[in-house]
Every structure is written in C-alpha cells, then in structure tokens.
Amino acid sequence: MIALGVKNEQRHRVATRHWNQVLDAERRLITTTFVLDETVTYVNRRGSHSSAVEMGLLILKSPAIELIH
C-alpha cells in the first residue's frame, strides 16, 4: 500500500500494476485499520498531506478493500 501511495517509492510501478490487477479481477483485499493508519502516516511523512489523504480515501472507499476494525 505504501508503494502505491508514494510515487517516488522504489516499487511504485509494481504496486500500481498489482493494484490494477486486483481491480481488473474484481478481487478484494482484506486489511485492518492499523494498516490504514500506518500507510497514511508513512505517506504523509514521505510524500505530502494531499497524497496521504488520497491514499486514505482510496483505502476507505475502494470496493476492492475490506477494512477490519
């Protein structure tokens, strides 16, 4: 998730390709609120606030992600 949210991250292209495969296959990823928190915090520190907000919204609103509390 972090590589997907930070464009200058070393594995960003690979993460983007995998994310698109998940979306194309109509699969669901299951993650926790802890992963959401850590991802948004990391992206905020490495990227920018707007990138962190975008990543958080992607996780929260995507039908491809099931968030467990």
Buried (B, 14 or more C-beta within 10 A) or exposed (E): BBBBBBEEBEEBEEBEEBBEEBEEEEEEBEBEEEBBEEBBEBBBEBBEEEBBEBBBEBBEEBEBBEBEE
